[in-house]
Amino acid sequence: MTGAERMRKHRQRLREGTMPIVIDVDAVNLSAFLVAAGHLAADLAEDREAIRAAAEIWIARATCAAAYESVTLSRRALLKSDIDSA
């Protein structure tokens, strides 16, 4: 990839409000999780590109505003039930 291509990708990420991340994970555990959670077909469990794409989609969905709202509402409900039972 040329310097110009890297800069285009960088500017595109800035416009979209996204950022690249690099993390080391156990490939077998990640693959098993994605298959069990329904994000990856079992026959693709050893395809590194399919695993990467599925993990990317899972993270994007887990960090979207709707997912945040869902977690926030669940947390509020738990806190309310703790208060009510005290």
CNS distance restraints for C-alpha pairs under 8 A (distance, minus, plus):
assign (resid   1 and name CA) (resid   5 and name CA) 6.11 0.50 0.50
assign (resid   1 and name CA) (resid   6 and name CA) 6.71 0.50 0.50
assign (resid   2 and name CA) (resid   6 and name CA) 6.36 0.50 0.50
assign (resid   3 and name CA) (resid   7 and name CA) 6.20 0.50 0.50
assign (resid   4 and name CA) (resid   8 and name CA) 6.20 0.50 0.50
assign (resid   5 and name CA) (resid   9 and name CA) 6.25 0.50 0.50
assign (resid   6 and name CA) (resid  10 and name CA) 6.10 0.50 0.50
assign (resid   7 and name CA) (resid  11 and name CA) 6.12 0.50 0.50
assign (resid   8 and name CA) (resid  12 and name CA) 6.07 0.50 0.50
assign (resid   9 and name CA) (resid  13 and name CA) 6.16 0.50 0.50
assign (resid  10 and name CA) (resid  14 and name CA) 6.33 0.50 0.50
assign (resid  11 and name CA) (resid  15 and name CA) 6.28 0.50 0.50
assign (resid  12 and name CA) (resid  16 and name CA) 6.20 0.50 0.50
assign (resid  13 and name CA) (resid  17 and name CA) 5.78 0.50 0.50
assign (resid  13 and name CA) (resid  18 and name CA) 5.00 0.50 0.50
assign (resid  13 and name CA) (resid  19 and name CA) 6.20 0.50 0.50
assign (resid  14 and name CA) (resid  18 and name CA) 6.45 0.50 0.50
assign (resid  14 and name CA) (resid  19 and name CA) 7.77 0.50 0.50
assign (resid  25 and name CA) (resid  29 and name CA) 7.93 0.50 0.50
assign (resid  25 and name CA) (resid  30 and name CA) 6.95 0.50 0.50
assign (resid  26 and name CA) (resid  30 and name CA) 6.10 0.50 0.50
assign (resid  27 and name CA) (resid  31 and name CA) 5.97 0.50 0.50
assign (resid  28 and name CA) (resid  32 and name CA) 6.06 0.50 0.50
assign (resid  29 and name CA) (resid  33 and name CA) 6.05 0.50 0.50
assign (resid  30 and name CA) (resid  34 and name CA) 6.13 0.50 0.50
assign (resid  30 and name CA) (resid  51 and name CA) 7.85 0.50 0.50
assign (resid  31 and name CA) (resid  35 and name CA) 6.16 0.50 0.50
assign (resid  31 and name CA) (resid  40 and name CA) 7.61 0.50 0.50
assign (resid  31 and name CA) (resid  45 and name CA) 5.54 0.50 0.50
assign (resid  31 and name CA) (resid  46 and name CA) 7.52 0.50 0.50
assign (resid  31 and name CA) (resid  51 and name CA) 6.27 0.50 0.50
assign (resid  32 and name CA) (resid  36 and name CA) 6.05 0.50 0.50
assign (resid  32 and name CA) (resid  45 and name CA) 7.30 0.50 0.50
assign (resid  33 and name CA) (resid  37 and name CA) 5.95 0.50 0.50
assign (resid  34 and name CA) (resid  38 and name CA) 6.13 0.50 0.50
assign (resid  34 and name CA) (resid  39 and name CA) 4.98 0.50 0.50
assign (resid  34 and name CA) (resid  40 and name CA) 5.28 0.50 0.50
assign (resid  34 and name CA) (resid  51 and name CA) 7.78 0.50 0.50
assign (resid  34 and name CA) (resid  54 and name CA) 7.15 0.50 0.50
assign (resid  34 and name CA) (resid  55 and name CA) 7.24 0.50 0.50
assign (resid  35 and name CA) (resid  39 and name CA) 5.82 0.50 0.50
assign (resid  35 and name CA) (resid  40 and name CA) 4.65 0.50 0.50
assign (resid  35 and name CA) (resid  41 and name CA) 5.92 0.50 0.50
assign (resid  35 and name CA) (resid  42 and name CA) 5.78 0.50 0.50
assign (resid  35 and name CA) (resid  45 and name CA) 7.14 0.50 0.50
assign (resid  39 and name CA) (resid  54 and name CA) 5.94 0.50 0.50
assign (resid  39 and name CA) (resid  55 and name CA) 7.94 0.50 0.50
assign (resid  39 and name CA) (resid  58 and name CA) 7.06 0.50 0.50
assign (resid  40 and name CA) (resid  44 and name CA) 6.76 0.50 0.50
assign (resid  40 and name CA) (resid  45 and name CA) 7.02 0.50 0.50
assign (resid  40 and name CA) (resid  50 and name CA) 7.55 0.50 0.50
assign (resid  40 and name CA) (resid  51 and name CA) 7.07 0.50 0.50
assign (resid  40 and name CA) (resid  54 and name CA) 6.06 0.50 0.50
assign (resid  41 and name CA) (resid  45 and name CA) 6.79 0.50 0.50
assign (resid  44 and name CA) (resid  50 and name CA) 6.41 0.50 0.50
assign (resid  44 and name CA) (resid  51 and name CA) 7.48 0.50 0.50
assign (resid  45 and name CA) (resid  50 and name CA) 7.77 0.50 0.50
assign (resid  45 and name CA) (resid  51 and name CA) 6.83 0.50 0.50
assign (resid  46 and name CA) (resid  51 and name CA) 7.62 0.50 0.50
assign (resid  47 and name CA) (resid  51 and name CA) 6.19 0.50 0.50
assign (resid  48 and name CA) (resid  52 and name CA) 6.10 0.50 0.50
assign (resid  49 and name CA) (resid  53 and name CA) 6.14 0.50 0.50
assign (resid  50 and name CA) (resid  54 and name CA) 6.03 0.50 0.50
assign (resid  51 and name CA) (resid  55 and name CA) 6.05 0.50 0.50
assign (resid  52 and name CA) (resid  56 and name CA) 6.10 0.50 0.50
assign (resid  53 and name CA) (resid  57 and name CA) 6.26 0.50 0.50
assign (resid  54 and name CA) (resid  58 and name CA) 6.08 0.50 0.50
assign (resid  55 and name CA) (resid  59 and name CA) 6.08 0.50 0.50
assign (resid  56 and name CA) (resid  60 and name CA) 6.15 0.50 0.50
assign (resid  57 and name CA) (resid  61 and name CA) 6.13 0.50 0.50
assign (resid  58 and name CA) (resid  62 and name CA) 6.02 0.50 0.50
assign (resid  59 and name CA) (resid  63 and name CA) 6.10 0.50 0.50
assign (resid  60 and name CA) (resid  64 and name CA) 6.24 0.50 0.50
assign (resid  61 and name CA) (resid  67 and name CA) 7.03 0.50 0.50
assign (resid  62 and name CA) (resid  67 and name CA) 5.67 0.50 0.50
assign (resid  62 and name CA) (resid  68 and name CA) 7.68 0.50 0.50
assign (resid  63 and name CA) (resid  67 and name CA) 6.20 0.50 0.50
assign (resid  63 and name CA) (resid  68 and name CA) 6.57 0.50 0.50
assign (resid  64 and name CA) (resid  68 and name CA) 6.43 0.50 0.50
assign (resid  65 and name CA) (resid  69 and name CA) 6.19 0.50 0.50
assign (resid  66 and name CA) (resid  70 and name CA) 6.18 0.50 0.50
assign (resid  67 and name CA) (resid  71 and name CA) 6.27 0.50 0.50
assign (resid  68 and name CA) (resid  72 and name CA) 6.08 0.50 0.50
assign (resid  69 and name CA) (resid  73 and name CA) 6.05 0.50 0.50
assign (resid  70 and name CA) (resid  74 and name CA) 6.16 0.50 0.50
assign (resid  71 and name CA) (resid  75 and name CA) 6.04 0.50 0.50
assign (resid  72 and name CA) (resid  76 and name CA) 6.15 0.50 0.50
assign (resid  73 and name CA) (resid  77 and name CA) 6.20 0.50 0.50
assign (resid  74 and name CA) (resid  78 and name CA) 6.27 0.50 0.50
assign (resid  75 and name CA) (resid  79 and name CA) 6.18 0.50 0.50
assign (resid  76 and name CA) (resid  80 and name CA) 6.06 0.50 0.50
assign (resid  77 and name CA) (resid  81 and name CA) 6.15 0.50 0.50
assign (resid  78 and name CA) (resid  82 and name CA) 6.21 0.50 0.50
assign (resid  79 and name CA) (resid  83 and name CA) 6.26 0.50 0.50
assign (resid  80 and name CA) (resid  84 and name CA) 6.05 0.50 0.50
assign (resid  81 and name CA) (resid  85 and name CA) 6.08 0.50 0.50
assign (resid  82 and name CA) (resid  86 and name CA) 6.29 0.50 0.50
